[in-house]
Amino acid sequence: MRTLKDYILGKKEEYKNNIFIKTETKNYTYEETISESLKWSTYIEKIGCEKGDRVGIIIPKSIDQIKAFYSVWVLGGIAVPINENGKETEIKFILEDSTPKIILTIPKLEEIIKKIYPQGKIILVDELEELVKNERESIGADINKEDLSTLIYTSGSTGNPKGVMLTHENLVENGKSVAKIKELTSNDCMYSMLPYWHSFALAVEVIGILVSGGSIGITKNQRTFIRDIQNFQPSIILAVPRILELIKANIEKQINAAGEEAILGYKKLLEIAPLVKGDKANYVGKEEHNAIYNMLEEKLLTKIKASFGSNFREFISGGAGIDIALQRYFTYIGLPVMQGYGLSESSPVVSVDNVSDYYLGSSGSLLDWLLKENGGDITFLDEDGNIGKNLKGELLLKGSCVMKGYWNHSDASGKAIKDGWLYTGDVGYYKDEKLFISGRKSNMIVLKSGENIHPEPIEDELKKSEIIDDVMIIGDGLKNLYACLTISEEYDKIHEVELNTLLKSEVKRLTSHLNSFQKPKDFLVISRFSVDDGTYTGTLKIRRHKIYKRDESKINEFLEEAGEK
């Protein structure tokens, strides 16, 4: 099997009676789900979709969204998933850039899409069940592994997102590699809130589970997420750090409600857990510590762990780096969190840790597609221009999951891929067969929710105010963005209360058109930047690391008051 079509058709027969999709109201088998997808293919082809045509998919996470992907891929079309909750301007840009012939969507978005992209044919997925009732199942188009399958739009430094071109081979090999390293079987159920316009969930759930014959749990919304863990009995939960923080808060709420004895026991358990669990798999603790831990675990955590179901094995954290303290917490209480690493440009998963050989703080073991025997490899480019696997520097990747390039951006493609190597922009090193990522070469901010944000466009918007002299946006690894502002000299003598009122109004006005996650939650006024103290370059560009260093204590105090520390 070489293409997504091969897997979709093949797994329909291989796992026909297996449960594929679990929802709040009904479970669907492989045969039911894929048969319906193939009828969608026939209908979409009938109204004009041909091989190579783009098809917009603007649908909330649901069984219908999965059917949409499969129906497009079987035809040799190119799926263009778009955030259904995105700003109108962002949806418009992606539609105009990708020029889809057909758009699969939901009723509440129909009028918006008609207004911003009138040339597209709109199909409402709510109506497809009736429309395809008498359709035959499509046999699909002739597809090669090098053919494009998907455009994933990822944030661009200019403010506009770029479409990452992923081929059938890219997604097939990534899904297969994930299934292999996680040892997925038909008994596995995967569950998450991550959307399918996010490449992590697309590759791991929509393809990785398909490969293995397992099932996917799809909850109704964020409010029902924790409740449905018990309903779906997942073995693996995909999560971003923000979701893990919510689960931790829910656990601690249960402990606090159990009374003083439980609270004291819980504190004792967390105190000795490092001596029992350690940071590596197969850590051997002292016998007296093990006995105390086991007693407290049985007394305090049995009911809590049972709420995750008898099949639960692990969380996989991806989309944003996880704080090691949070990872330790879950691992210490027997709900292990395995960190993964990837980027859309690598389809996306590069590495992930495993319960059997984890190393907390690492991004885990390399996936199969990066092994030399499979034509893959990794290396690092250090600050002095040296290249080698034993160096610390920018991570470079080569292999079957490296994207084809950026849609309509051959210049950016040439910068990202050189001589077959993908320049990730992430700095790290490789040690003890584990990948460690220590930061980003670029200025991109990754929130705890997994949103990728380039700060420059937001900074440029705020600098339009006559009150604001310059700006540095912060938020990497945090729940929200924050603006560190410097004030124009003519406003130096304004009273602090009045100044804060003016700034609050200006920040709100200048960011009103942005997505909610791009809006700074609060701001901090700091000293002006200068060439003399190194916070400006000679050409008056801000030096972020110098500003952090200069104002570190003030920024940390501000973030602590904001509840981020």
C-alpha positions in Angstrom: 0.0 0.0 0.0 1.5 3.3 -1.1 -1.2 5.9 -1.1 -3.9 7.1 1.2 -6.5 5.7 -1.3 -4.8 2.2 -0.9 -5.1 2.4 2.9 -8.7 3.7 2.9 -9.9 1.0 0.5 -7.7 -1.8 2.0 -8.7 -1.1 5.7 -12.4 -1.0 4.8 -12.1 -4.7 4.0 -9.5 -5.7 6.5 -11.3 -4.1 9.5 -14.8 -3.9 8.2 -16.7 -4.8 11.4 -14.3 -3.1 13.8 -15.5 0.0 15.6 -13.8 3.0 13.9 -15.5 6.1 15.2 -17.0 6.5 18.7 -19.4 9.4 19.4 -21.6 10.4 22.3 -24.7 8.8 20.6 -23.4 6.1 18.3 -20.4 3.9 17.2 -19.5 3.5 13.5 -17.6 0.6 11.9 -14.9 0.9 9.3 -17.2 -0.4 6.6 -20.0 2.1 7.5 -17.6 5.1 7.7 -15.6 4.4 4.6 -18.5 3.2 2.4 -20.2 6.5 3.1 -17.0 8.4 2.3 -16.8 6.6 -1.1 -20.4 7.6 -1.8 -19.4 11.2 -1.0 -16.5 10.8 -3.5 -18.9 9.8 -6.2 -21.1 12.8 -5.6 -18.2 15.3 -5.4 -16.7 13.9 -8.6 -20.2 14.2 -10.3 -20.3 17.9 -9.5 -16.9 18.6 -11.0 -14.0 17.5 -8.7 -11.1 16.1 -10.6 -7.7 14.8 -9.6 -5.5 17.6 -8.4 -8.4 19.9 -7.6 -8.3 21.6 -4.2 -11.3 20.9 -1.9 -11.9 23.2 1.2 -12.9 21.4 4.4 -14.3 23.8 6.9 -16.0 21.5 9.3 -15.7 21.1 13.1 -14.0 17.9 14.4 -16.5 15.1 13.7 -17.1 11.9 11.8 -18.1 14.1 8.8 -14.7 15.8 8.8 -13.0 12.4 8.6 -15.4 11.3 5.8 -14.5 14.6 4.0 -10.8 13.8 4.0 -11.2 10.3 2.8 -13.6 11.2 0.0 -11.2 13.8 -1.3 -8.1 11.7 -1.0 -9.7 8.7 -2.9 -10.5 11.0 -5.8 -6.9 12.3 -6.0 -8.1 15.7 -4.8 -6.1 17.9 -2.5 -7.8 18.5 0.9 -7.5 22.0 2.4 -8.6 21.9 6.0 -9.4 25.3 7.5 -10.1 26.4 11.1 -13.9 26.7 11.2 -13.5 29.2 14.1 -10.9 31.3 12.3 -11.2 35.0 11.5 -13.1 35.7 8.3 -10.0 37.4 6.9 -7.9 34.3 7.5 -10.5 32.0 5.9 -10.7 34.3 3.0 -6.9 34.4 2.5 -6.6 30.6 2.6 -9.5 30.1 0.1 -8.1 32.7 -2.3 -4.6 31.3 -2.0 -5.6 27.6 -2.5 -8.4 28.3 -4.9 -10.6 25.2 -4.1 -13.2 24.3 -6.6 -15.5 22.8 -3.9 -15.9 23.6 -0.2 -17.4 21.1 2.3 -18.8 23.0 5.2 -21.7 23.4 7.7 -24.8 25.6 7.4 -23.7 28.4 9.8 -20.7 29.1 7.6 -22.5 29.0 4.2 -23.3 32.7 3.9 -19.8 33.8 5.1 -18.2 31.6 2.5 -20.5 32.8 -0.3 -19.5 36.3 0.6 -15.8 35.9 0.8 -15.3 33.3 -1.9 -18.3 33.3 -4.3 -16.5 31.2 -7.0 -16.5 28.0 -4.9 -19.2 25.4 -5.0 -20.5 24.8 -1.5 -21.6 21.4 -0.2 -23.3 21.3 3.2 -22.2 18.0 4.8 -25.5 17.9 6.8 -27.3 17.3 3.5 -24.9 14.7 2.0 -26.4 11.7 3.7 -29.6 12.3 1.7 -27.8 13.4 -1.5 -25.7 10.3 -1.7 -28.3 7.7 -0.6 -28.5 6.2 -4.1 -24.9 6.8 -5.1 -22.5 3.9 -5.9 -19.2 3.7 -4.0 -16.3 5.3 -5.9 -13.3 3.3 -7.0 -11.3 6.5 -7.0 -8.6 7.8 -9.3 -5.2 6.5 -10.3 -2.9 8.1 -7.7 0.9 8.0 -7.3 2.6 8.4 -3.9 4.2 11.6 -5.1 0.8 13.3 -5.7 -0.3 16.1 -3.4 -2.9 15.0 -0.9 -3.2 18.0 1.5 -2.4 21.7 2.1 -1.9 22.5 5.8 -1.8 26.2 6.3 0.8 27.2 9.0 1.6 30.7 10.3 3.8 32.8 8.2 6.3 35.5 9.4 4.7 38.1 7.1 1.3 37.6 8.8 -0.2 35.4 6.2 -0.1 31.6 6.5 1.6 29.4 4.0 0.2 26.2 2.6 2.5 23.2 3.5 2.2 20.7 0.5 2.0 17.2 1.8 1.9 14.2 -0.6 0.2 10.8 -0.2 3.6 9.3 0.7 4.3 12.0 3.3 1.1 11.2 5.3 1.1 7.5 4.7 4.7 7.1 6.0 4.1 9.4 9.0 0.9 7.5 10.0 2.7 4.1 9.5 5.7 5.3 11.6 3.5 6.5 14.4 1.5 3.3 14.4 4.8 1.3 14.6 6.5 3.3 17.4 3.4 3.4 19.5 2.6 -0.3 18.8 -1.0 0.6 17.9 -3.4 -2.3 17.4 -7.0 -2.8 16.7 -7.6 -2.7 20.4 -6.5 0.9 20.7 -8.8 3.9 21.0 -7.4 7.3 20.6 -9.0 10.4 21.9 -8.3 14.1 21.7 -9.8 17.6 21.3 -7.1 18.5 18.7 -8.7 19.7 15.4 -7.9 18.0 12.1 -6.6 21.2 10.5 -3.8 20.6 13.0 -1.3 18.2 11.3 -0.5 16.3 14.5 -4.1 15.1 15.0 -4.5 14.5 11.2 -1.5 12.2 10.9 -1.9 10.4 14.3 -5.7 9.9 14.4 -7.1 10.1 10.9 -4.2 8.0 9.4 -2.3 6.3 12.3 -5.5 4.7 13.7 -6.7 3.8 10.2 -3.4 1.9 9.6 -3.8 -0.1 12.9 -7.5 -0.8 12.8 -8.2 1.0 16.1 -10.9 3.5 17.0 -11.2 7.3 17.5 -13.3 8.9 20.2 -14.9 12.2 19.2 -16.4 14.3 21.9 -19.1 16.9 21.4 -17.2 19.9 22.7 -14.6 21.0 25.3 -17.2 20.8 28.2 -17.8 17.1 27.6 -14.1 16.2 27.0 -13.3 14.9 30.5 -16.7 13.2 31.0 -16.3 11.3 27.7 -12.9 9.8 28.7 -14.9 7.3 30.8 -17.4 6.8 27.9 -14.8 6.1 25.2 -12.3 4.2 27.4 -9.3 5.4 25.4 -5.9 3.8 25.5 -4.1 7.0 24.3 -5.2 10.6 24.8 -3.5 13.3 22.5 -3.2 16.5 24.4 -1.5 19.9 24.4 -0.1 21.2 27.7 -3.2 23.5 28.4 -5.5 20.4 28.4 -3.2 18.6 30.7 -3.3 21.6 33.1 -7.1 21.4 33.1 -7.0 17.7 33.9 -4.5 18.3 36.7 -6.8 21.0 38.2 -9.7 18.6 38.1 -7.7 15.9 39.9 -6.6 18.4 42.6 -10.2 19.5 43.0 -11.2 15.9 43.8 -8.3 15.6 46.3 -9.2 18.8 48.0 -12.9 17.8 48.3 -11.8 14.5 50.0 -10.6 16.4 53.1 -7.5 17.2 55.1 -6.2 13.6 55.4 -6.3 13.2 51.6 -4.6 16.5 51.1 -1.8 15.7 53.4 -1.4 12.2 51.9 -1.4 13.7 48.4 1.4 16.1 49.3 3.4 13.2 50.8 2.9 11.1 47.6 4.2 13.9 45.4 7.1 14.4 47.8 8.4 10.9 47.5 7.3 10.2 43.9 10.6 11.4 42.4 12.4 8.8 44.6 10.1 6.1 43.3 9.6 7.0 39.6 12.6 9.0 38.6 12.9 10.7 35.2 13.7 7.5 33.2 11.8 4.3 32.6 12.7 1.3 34.7 14.0 3.6 37.5 14.5 1.5 40.7 13.5 3.3 43.9 14.4 2.4 47.5 12.1 -0.3 48.9 10.9 1.8 51.9 9.9 4.7 49.5 8.1 2.2 47.2 6.0 0.8 50.0 4.8 4.3 51.1 4.1 5.4 47.6 2.1 2.2 46.8 0.0 2.6 49.9 -0.8 6.3 49.2 -1.4 5.6 45.5 -3.9 2.9 46.2 -5.7 5.0 48.8 -5.8 8.3 46.9 -5.4 7.6 43.2 -7.3 4.4 42.5 -10.7 6.2 42.0 -9.1 9.0 40.0 -7.2 6.7 37.7 -10.3 4.6 37.2 -12.0 7.6 35.7 -9.6 7.3 32.8 -10.9 3.8 32.1 -9.2 0.4 32.4 -7.6 0.7 29.0 -5.7 4.0 29.5 -2.0 3.7 28.8 -0.6 7.2 28.2 -1.1 10.8 27.1 0.9 12.0 24.1 1.7 15.7 24.3 2.3 17.5 21.1 1.7 20.8 19.4 3.7 22.7 22.0 6.6 21.9 24.3 5.5 20.7 27.8 7.0 22.0 31.0 8.9 19.1 32.6 7.3 19.8 36.0 3.8 19.0 34.4 5.2 15.9 32.7 6.7 14.7 36.0 3.4 15.3 37.8 1.4 13.0 35.6 4.1 10.4 35.4 4.4 10.4 39.2 0.7 9.8 39.7 0.7 6.9 37.2 -0.8 8.7 34.2 2.3 9.0 32.1 2.7 11.9 29.6 5.0 11.1 26.6 6.3 14.1 24.7 6.4 14.2 20.9 8.0 16.6 18.5 7.1 17.5 14.9 6.2 20.3 12.5 3.7 20.5 9.7 6.6 20.5 7.2 7.6 17.0 8.3 4.0 15.6 8.0 4.4 16.2 11.1 5.7 13.7 13.7 9.5 13.4 14.0 9.8 11.7 17.4 7.8 10.6 20.4 8.6 8.9 23.7 7.3 5.5 24.9 6.2 4.3 28.3 8.6 1.4 28.1 11.8 3.5 27.6 10.9 7.2 28.4 13.2 9.9 29.3 11.3 12.9 30.8 12.3 16.2 29.2 13.2 14.6 25.9 11.1 14.5 22.8 11.6 10.8 22.5 12.8 8.4 19.9 13.0 9.1 16.2 10.2 7.7 14.0 10.9 4.9 11.6 10.9 7.2 8.5 14.0 8.9 9.8 16.1 5.8 10.0 18.9 5.5 7.4 17.7 2.1 6.2 14.5 3.8 5.2 16.2 6.7 3.5 15.9 9.1 6.4 18.4 11.0 8.6 18.9 13.8 11.0 21.8 16.2 11.7 22.4 19.6 13.4 23.8 22.9 12.1 25.5 24.8 14.9 26.1 28.6 15.2 29.5 28.3 13.5 28.2 26.6 10.4 29.4 23.1 11.4 27.1 20.2 10.6 27.0 16.9 12.5 24.8 14.5 14.5 26.7 15.1 17.7 26.4 18.9 17.7 23.8 21.2 19.3 22.2 23.4 16.7 19.4 23.7 14.3 17.7 20.3 13.6 17.8 19.3 9.9 15.7 16.4 8.6 15.8 14.2 5.5 13.3 11.5 4.5 10.0 10.4 3.1 7.9 12.7 5.3 9.6 16.0 4.3 7.0 18.2 2.6 7.1 18.9 -1.1 7.3 22.7 -0.4 5.0 25.7 0.2 2.0 26.3 -2.0 2.7 29.4 -4.2 5.9 30.1 -2.4 8.8 28.6 -4.3 11.2 31.1 -2.7 10.3 30.1 0.9 10.4 26.4 -0.2 14.0 26.9 -1.3 15.0 28.4 2.0 13.3 25.6 4.0 14.6 22.7 2.0 18.2 22.6 0.8 19.8 19.6 -0.9 16.9 17.4 0.4 17.4 18.6 4.0 14.5 20.3 5.8 15.7 23.2 8.0 13.3 23.0 11.0 14.3 26.3 12.7 14.3 24.4 16.0 17.5 24.0 18.0 18.3 20.8 19.8 20.6 17.8 20.2 20.5 14.0 20.1 21.7 12.0 23.1 21.2 8.4 24.3 19.0 7.7 21.3 16.6 10.5 22.3 15.9 13.9 20.6 16.0 17.0 22.8 14.6 20.3 21.6 15.9 23.3 23.5 14.3 26.2 21.7 13.4 27.8 18.4 15.8 29.5 16.0 13.0 31.7 14.8 10.9 34.0 16.9 7.7 31.9 16.6 5.7 31.7 19.8 4.0 28.4 20.7 1.2 28.8 23.3 0.3 26.0 25.7 -2.8 25.4 23.6 -0.5 24.5 20.6 -1.2 27.7 18.6 1.8 28.8 16.6 2.1 32.6 16.4 4.7 34.9 14.8 5.0 38.0 17.0 6.1 40.5 14.4 2.7 41.2 12.8 1.1 41.8 16.2 4.0 44.1 17.2 3.6 46.1 14.0 -0.1 46.6 14.7 0.6 47.9 18.2 3.4 50.3 17.0 0.7 52.1 15.0 -0.3 53.9 18.2 1.4 57.2 18.9 1.6 56.3 22.6 3.6 53.2 22.0 7.3 53.5 21.0 8.1 49.8 20.6 6.8 46.4 21.5 8.0 42.9 22.3 5.3 40.2 22.3 5.9 37.3 24.7 4.0 34.1 25.4 6.1 31.0 24.5 5.0 28.1 26.6 2.3 30.3 28.3 -1.5 30.2 28.2 -1.7 33.7 26.6 0.2 36.4 24.8 1.4 39.5 26.6 2.9 42.8 25.3 6.0 44.4 26.7 5.5 48.0 25.7 7.8 51.0 25.7 6.2 54.5 25.7 6.8 57.5 23.5 8.7 60.2 25.3 5.9 62.8 25.1 3.8 60.5 27.3 6.4 60.1 30.1 4.7 62.6 32.4 1.2 61.2 32.2 -0.1 59.7 35.5 0.3 55.9 35.6 -3.5 55.3 36.0 -4.3 57.5 33.0 -1.5 56.0 31.0 -2.7 52.4 31.7 -6.3 53.4 30.7 -5.0 54.8 27.4 -2.8 51.8 26.7 -5.6 49.4 27.4 -7.8 51.2 24.9 -5.1 51.3 22.3 -4.2 47.6 22.6 -7.9 46.6 22.4 -8.5 48.9 19.3 -5.4 47.8 17.4 -5.9 44.1 17.9 -9.6 43.9 17.5 -9.3 42.3 14.1 -7.0 39.5 15.2 -7.9 35.9 16.3 -8.6 35.6 20.1 -5.3 33.7 20.6 -3.4 36.5 18.9 -4.6 39.2 21.2 -2.3 40.1 24.2 -4.2 39.4 27.4 -2.3 42.1 29.2 0.6 44.5 28.8 3.7 45.5 30.8 5.4 48.9 30.4 9.2 48.6 30.4 12.1 50.9 29.8 12.8 52.1 26.2 15.2 50.1 24.1 18.5 51.5 23.0 21.6 50.6 21.0 23.7 51.4 24.1 22.2 48.7 26.3 22.1 46.2 23.5 18.3 45.9 23.3 18.5 47.4 19.8 20.8 46.4 17.0 22.6 49.0 15.0 19.6 49.1 12.6 17.2 49.5 15.5 15.8 45.9 15.4 14.9 44.6 18.9 17.1 41.9 20.4 14.6 39.7 22.3 17.1 37.8 24.4 18.7 41.1 25.6 15.4 42.5 26.5 14.5 39.4 28.4 17.8 39.5 30.2 17.5 43.2 31.1 14.0 43.0 32.4 13.9 39.3 33.5 12.8 40.0 37.1 10.1 42.5 36.1 8.7 40.2 33.4 8.7 37.2 35.7 6.9 39.1 38.5 4.4 40.3 35.9 3.7 36.8 34.6 3.4 35.5 38.1 0.7 38.0 38.9 -1.0 37.0 35.7 -1.1 33.4 36.9 1.4 32.1 34.3 4.2 31.1 36.7 
